[in-house]
Amino acid sequence: MRVTVELSESELREVQRYAKEKRKGPAIRKLALLGLRLQKRQALGEKVMRGDWAVELPDLKKLREDRTL
């Protein structure tokens, strides 16, 4: 899908520099996907902090009972 993005030349150069891409399209795509990942990570972190989402971890002492040092 094609999308039109309005950026100044200096903003575009900065996007290319941070994305480490020489071409404009791949640079914009890379940073857009990075932004999406960061938003998803932040949303998951907020769910965890509110207690809406949790992970049950097994008791480490029981897991290590068979190990001897």
A tleap script that builds the chain and sets N, CA, C and O, in Angstrom:
source leaprc.protein.ff14SB
mol = sequence {
  NMET ARG VAL THR VAL GLU LEU SER GLU SER
  GLU LEU ARG GLU VAL GLN ARG TYR ALA LYS
  GLU LYS ARG LYS GLY PRO ALA ILE ARG LYS
  LEU ALA LEU LEU GLY LEU ARG LEU GLN LYS
  ARG GLN ALA LEU GLY GLU LYS VAL MET ARG
  GLY ASP TRP ALA VAL GLU LEU PRO ASP LEU
  LYS LYS LEU ARG GLU ASP ARG THR CLEU
}
set mol.1.N position { 0.838 -1.168 0.000 }
set mol.1.CA position { 0.000 0.000 0.000 }
set mol.1.C position { 0.890 1.242 0.000 }
set mol.1.O position { 1.905 1.282 0.696 }
set mol.2.N position { 0.528 2.205 -0.744 }
set mol.2.CA position { 1.287 3.444 -0.800 }
set mol.2.C position { 0.633 4.495 0.090 }
set mol.2.O position { -0.592 4.585 0.170 }
set mol.3.N position { 1.463 5.283 0.753 }
set mol.3.CA position { 1.005 6.344 1.630 }
set mol.3.C position { 1.855 7.574 1.348 }
set mol.3.O position { 3.064 7.461 1.147 }
set mol.4.N position { 1.238 8.731 1.333 }
set mol.4.CA position { 1.974 9.977 1.150 }
set mol.4.C position { 2.299 10.557 2.516 }
set mol.4.O position { 1.428 10.665 3.380 }
set mol.5.N position { 3.552 10.926 2.703 }
set mol.5.CA position { 4.004 11.489 3.974 }
set mol.5.C position { 4.649 12.839 3.688 }
set mol.5.O position { 5.505 12.955 2.811 }
set mol.6.N position { 4.235 13.854 4.432 }
set mol.6.CA position { 4.799 15.190 4.272 }
set mol.6.C position { 5.898 15.391 5.313 }
set mol.6.O position { 5.622 15.429 6.512 }
set mol.7.N position { 7.136 15.519 4.856 }
set mol.7.CA position { 8.282 15.767 5.730 }
set mol.7.C position { 9.160 16.827 5.083 }
set mol.7.O position { 9.249 16.922 3.859 }
set mol.8.N position { 9.801 17.614 5.923 }
set mol.8.CA position { 10.784 18.553 5.385 }
set mol.8.C position { 12.034 17.767 5.008 }
set mol.8.O position { 12.197 16.618 5.418 }
set mol.9.N position { 12.904 18.378 4.239 }
set mol.9.CA position { 14.148 17.710 3.842 }
set mol.9.C position { 14.987 17.330 5.054 }
set mol.9.O position { 15.570 16.247 5.099 }
set mol.10.N position { 15.043 18.232 6.043 }
set mol.10.CA position { 15.853 17.932 7.231 }
set mol.10.C position { 15.247 16.784 8.032 }
set mol.10.O position { 15.981 15.949 8.561 }
set mol.11.N position { 13.920 16.730 8.129 }
set mol.11.CA position { 13.281 15.621 8.840 }
set mol.11.C position { 13.522 14.308 8.107 }
set mol.11.O position { 13.770 13.278 8.734 }
set mol.12.N position { 13.448 14.343 6.790 }
set mol.12.CA position { 13.673 13.138 6.008 }
set mol.12.C position { 15.107 12.639 6.152 }
set mol.12.O position { 15.333 11.435 6.280 }
set mol.13.N position { 16.067 13.543 6.134 }
set mol.13.CA position { 17.467 13.140 6.349 }
set mol.13.C position { 17.647 12.516 7.725 }
set mol.13.O position { 18.373 11.535 7.882 }
set mol.14.N position { 16.978 13.095 8.721 }
set mol.14.CA position { 17.079 12.563 10.078 }
set mol.14.C position { 16.461 11.162 10.159 }
set mol.14.O position { 17.014 10.275 10.810 }
set mol.15.N position { 15.320 10.966 9.499 }
set mol.15.CA position { 14.684 9.646 9.457 }
set mol.15.C position { 15.625 8.636 8.818 }
set mol.15.O position { 15.792 7.526 9.322 }
set mol.16.N position { 16.241 9.027 7.702 }
set mol.16.CA position { 17.159 8.121 7.015 }
set mol.16.C position { 18.375 7.810 7.882 }
set mol.16.O position { 18.862 6.679 7.886 }
set mol.17.N position { 18.859 8.795 8.606 }
set mol.17.CA position { 20.032 8.583 9.464 }
set mol.17.C position { 19.699 7.603 10.597 }
set mol.17.O position { 20.458 6.666 10.842 }
set mol.18.N position { 18.569 7.811 11.288 }
set mol.18.CA position { 18.211 6.928 12.399 }
set mol.18.C position { 17.830 5.535 11.930 }
set mol.18.O position { 18.085 4.549 12.623 }
set mol.19.N position { 17.217 5.451 10.753 }
set mol.19.CA position { 16.829 4.142 10.228 }
set mol.19.C position { 18.014 3.426 9.573 }
set mol.19.O position { 17.938 2.234 9.275 }
set mol.20.N position { 19.092 4.152 9.356 }
set mol.20.CA position { 20.285 3.615 8.694 }
set mol.20.C position { 19.936 3.072 7.308 }
set mol.20.O position { 20.390 1.999 6.910 }
set mol.21.N position { 19.126 3.830 6.592 }
set mol.21.CA position { 18.705 3.484 5.244 }
set mol.21.C position { 19.038 4.637 4.313 }
set mol.21.O position { 18.896 5.800 4.690 }
set mol.22.N position { 19.474 4.331 3.119 }
set mol.22.CA position { 19.786 5.374 2.146 }
set mol.22.C position { 18.556 5.810 1.368 }
set mol.22.O position { 18.445 6.965 0.956 }
set mol.23.N position { 17.629 4.873 1.170 }
set mol.23.CA position { 16.432 5.189 0.394 }
set mol.23.C position { 15.311 5.655 1.316 }
set mol.23.O position { 15.188 5.189 2.449 }
set mol.24.N position { 14.503 6.573 0.821 }
set mol.24.CA position { 13.455 7.190 1.639 }
set mol.24.C position { 12.374 6.199 2.071 }
set mol.24.O position { 12.021 6.135 3.249 }
set mol.25.N position { 11.856 5.437 1.128 }
set mol.25.CA position { 10.751 4.523 1.439 }
set mol.25.C position { 11.084 3.516 2.527 }
set mol.25.O position { 10.346 3.401 3.506 }
set mol.26.N position { 12.191 2.780 2.371 }
set mol.26.CA position { 12.554 1.812 3.419 }
set mol.26.C position { 12.816 2.477 4.779 }
set mol.26.O position { 12.523 1.894 5.823 }
set mol.27.N position { 13.362 3.683 4.763 }
set mol.27.CA position { 13.631 4.382 6.024 }
set mol.27.C position { 12.333 4.718 6.744 }
set mol.27.O position { 12.218 4.504 7.951 }
set mol.28.N position { 11.367 5.237 6.021 }
set mol.28.CA position { 10.079 5.595 6.624 }
set mol.28.C position { 9.370 4.341 7.113 }
set mol.28.O position { 8.804 4.335 8.207 }
set mol.29.N position { 9.394 3.278 6.312 }
set mol.29.CA position { 8.750 2.013 6.710 }
set mol.29.C position { 9.378 1.461 7.985 }
set mol.29.O position { 8.670 1.029 8.895 }
set mol.30.N position { 10.700 1.475 8.049 }
set mol.30.CA position { 11.405 0.932 9.209 }
set mol.30.C position { 11.029 1.683 10.482 }
set mol.30.O position { 10.756 1.064 11.511 }
set mol.31.N position { 11.013 3.017 10.416 }
set mol.31.CA position { 10.687 3.784 11.617 }
set mol.31.C position { 9.205 3.708 11.965 }
set mol.31.O position { 8.848 3.769 13.142 }
set mol.32.N position { 8.333 3.575 10.962 }
set mol.32.CA position { 6.904 3.418 11.240 }
set mol.32.C position { 6.659 2.105 11.980 }
set mol.32.O position { 5.909 2.072 12.956 }
set mol.33.N position { 7.286 1.029 11.520 }
set mol.33.CA position { 7.122 -0.265 12.179 }
set mol.33.C position { 7.727 -0.262 13.582 }
set mol.33.O position { 7.186 -0.883 14.497 }
set mol.34.N position { 8.841 0.432 13.748 }
set mol.34.CA position { 9.444 0.559 15.077 }
set mol.34.C position { 8.495 1.296 16.019 }
set mol.34.O position { 8.312 0.894 17.168 }
set mol.35.N position { 7.900 2.371 15.525 }
set mol.35.CA position { 6.933 3.115 16.335 }
set mol.35.C position { 5.752 2.257 16.732 }
set mol.35.O position { 5.280 2.337 17.866 }
set mol.36.N position { 5.268 1.438 15.813 }
set mol.36.CA position { 4.155 0.536 16.100 }
set mol.36.C position { 4.532 -0.471 17.180 }
set mol.36.O position { 3.757 -0.719 18.104 }
set mol.37.N position { 5.732 -1.054 17.061 }
set mol.37.CA position { 6.199 -2.006 18.085 }
set mol.37.C position { 6.292 -1.337 19.453 }
set mol.37.O position { 5.909 -1.929 20.463 }
set mol.38.N position { 6.799 -0.109 19.487 }
set mol.38.CA position { 6.926 0.592 20.764 }
set mol.38.C position { 5.561 0.872 21.382 }
set mol.38.O position { 5.398 0.751 22.596 }
set mol.39.N position { 4.576 1.247 20.560 }
set mol.39.CA position { 3.224 1.488 21.068 }
set mol.39.C position { 2.617 0.203 21.630 }
set mol.39.O position { 1.973 0.229 22.679 }
set mol.40.N position { 2.816 -0.915 20.941 }
set mol.40.CA position { 2.300 -2.190 21.433 }
set mol.40.C position { 2.960 -2.576 22.748 }
set mol.40.O position { 2.298 -3.057 23.668 }
set mol.41.N position { 4.269 -2.363 22.828 }
set mol.41.CA position { 5.004 -2.686 24.056 }
set mol.41.C position { 4.513 -1.831 25.214 }
set mol.41.O position { 4.360 -2.319 26.334 }
set mol.42.N position { 4.267 -0.555 24.943 }
set mol.42.CA position { 3.777 0.345 25.986 }
set mol.42.C position { 2.381 -0.079 26.446 }
set mol.42.O position { 2.094 -0.065 27.643 }
set mol.43.N position { 1.516 -0.452 25.509 }
set mol.43.CA position { 0.161 -0.885 25.870 }
set mol.43.C position { 0.207 -2.143 26.733 }
set mol.43.O position { -0.552 -2.257 27.695 }
set mol.44.N position { 1.087 -3.090 26.401 }
set mol.44.CA position { 1.214 -4.298 27.208 }
set mol.44.C position { 1.735 -3.961 28.606 }
set mol.44.O position { 1.259 -4.508 29.601 }
set mol.45.N position { 2.707 -3.064 28.672 }
set mol.45.CA position { 3.224 -2.641 29.973 }
set mol.45.C position { 2.151 -2.007 30.837 }
set mol.45.O position { 2.111 -2.237 32.046 }
set mol.46.N position { 1.284 -1.213 30.233 }
set mol.46.CA position { 0.191 -0.589 30.984 }
set mol.46.C position { -0.793 -1.640 31.491 }
set mol.46.O position { -1.296 -1.524 32.609 }
set mol.47.N position { -1.077 -2.677 30.672 }
set mol.47.CA position { -1.958 -3.756 31.113 }
set mol.47.C position { -1.365 -4.484 32.305 }
set mol.47.O position { -2.074 -4.807 33.258 }
set mol.48.N position { -0.071 -4.741 32.254 }
set mol.48.CA position { 0.600 -5.434 33.354 }
set mol.48.C position { 0.546 -4.586 34.619 }
set mol.48.O position { 0.269 -5.100 35.703 }
set mol.49.N position { 0.808 -3.298 34.484 }
set mol.49.CA position { 0.813 -2.420 35.662 }
set mol.49.C position { -0.583 -2.289 36.282 }
set mol.49.O position { -0.706 -2.144 37.498 }
set mol.50.N position { -1.629 -2.337 35.460 }
set mol.50.CA position { -3.002 -2.268 35.968 }
set mol.50.C position { -3.454 -3.604 36.557 }
set mol.50.O position { -4.431 -3.657 37.303 }
set mol.51.N position { -2.747 -4.673 36.223 }
set mol.51.CA position { -3.130 -5.993 36.710 }
set mol.51.C position { -4.093 -6.716 35.783 }
set mol.51.O position { -4.641 -7.757 36.148 }
set mol.52.N position { -4.308 -6.176 34.581 }
set mol.52.CA position { -5.205 -6.813 33.614 }
set mol.52.C position { -4.571 -8.045 32.984 }
set mol.52.O position { -5.281 -8.910 32.471 }
set mol.53.N position { -3.261 -8.136 33.015 }
set mol.53.CA position { -2.535 -9.221 32.363 }
set mol.53.C position { -1.391 -9.639 33.259 }
set mol.53.O position { -0.672 -8.792 33.789 }
set mol.54.N position { -1.219 -10.925 33.430 }
set mol.54.CA position { -0.136 -11.416 34.287 }
set mol.54.C position { 0.349 -12.760 33.769 }
set mol.54.O position { -0.322 -13.414 32.971 }
set mol.55.N position { 1.499 -13.150 34.225 }
set mol.55.CA position { 2.094 -14.436 33.861 }
set mol.55.C position { 2.315 -15.218 35.145 }
set mol.55.O position { 2.862 -14.698 36.118 }
set mol.56.N position { 1.885 -16.461 35.138 }
set mol.56.CA position { 2.110 -17.334 36.288 }
set mol.56.C position { 3.474 -17.996 36.136 }
set mol.56.O position { 3.721 -18.694 35.153 }
set mol.57.N position { 4.339 -17.784 37.085 }
set mol.57.CA position { 5.667 -18.386 37.060 }
set mol.57.C position { 5.730 -19.532 38.056 }
set mol.57.O position { 5.214 -19.411 39.167 }
set mol.58.N position { 6.344 -20.628 37.682 }
set mol.58.CA position { 6.465 -21.756 38.623 }
set mol.58.C position { 7.440 -21.406 39.749 }
set mol.58.O position { 8.281 -20.516 39.618 }
set mol.59.N position { 7.301 -22.126 40.842 }
set mol.59.CA position { 8.188 -21.914 41.983 }
set mol.59.C position { 9.597 -22.389 41.614 }
set mol.59.O position { 9.793 -23.561 41.294 }
set mol.60.N position { 10.559 -21.498 41.657 }
set mol.60.CA position { 11.924 -21.833 41.263 }
set mol.60.C position { 12.569 -22.864 42.187 }
set mol.60.O position { 13.374 -23.681 41.739 }
set mol.61.N position { 12.222 -22.830 43.461 }
set mol.61.CA position { 12.800 -23.804 44.398 }
set mol.61.C position { 12.382 -25.222 44.026 }
set mol.61.O position { 13.186 -26.151 44.111 }
set mol.62.N position { 11.136 -25.390 43.618 }
set mol.62.CA position { 10.667 -26.726 43.214 }
set mol.62.C position { 11.348 -27.163 41.920 }
set mol.62.O position { 11.671 -28.339 41.757 }
set mol.63.N position { 11.567 -26.235 41.011 }
set mol.63.CA position { 12.228 -26.572 39.756 }
set mol.63.C position { 13.680 -26.993 39.974 }
set mol.63.O position { 14.220 -27.798 39.215 }
set mol.64.N position { 14.301 -26.451 41.003 }
set mol.64.CA position { 15.724 -26.716 41.246 }
set mol.64.C position { 15.987 -27.807 42.279 }
set mol.64.O position { 17.143 -28.072 42.609 }
set mol.65.N position { 14.940 -28.442 42.794 }
set mol.65.CA position { 15.130 -29.470 43.822 }
set mol.65.C position { 15.996 -30.619 43.334 }
set mol.65.O position { 16.742 -31.210 44.113 }
set mol.66.N position { 15.902 -30.936 42.056 }
set mol.66.CA position { 16.658 -32.070 41.541 }
set mol.66.C position { 18.103 -31.703 41.215 }
set mol.66.O position { 18.910 -32.582 40.911 }
set mol.67.N position { 18.422 -30.464 41.273 }
set mol.67.CA position { 19.803 -30.022 40.970 }
set mol.67.C position { 20.633 -29.964 42.244 }
set mol.67.O position { 20.170 -29.497 43.284 }
set mol.68.N position { 21.844 -30.439 42.145 }
set mol.68.CA position { 22.760 -30.333 43.273 }
set mol.68.C position { 23.985 -29.590 42.820 }
set mol.68.O position { 24.466 -29.782 41.703 }
set mol.69.N position { 24.484 -28.749 43.677 }
set mol.69.CA position { 25.686 -27.972 43.343 }
set mol.69.C position { 26.893 -28.461 44.084 }
set mol.69.O position { 27.984 -27.915 43.916 }
savepdb mol mol.pdb
quit
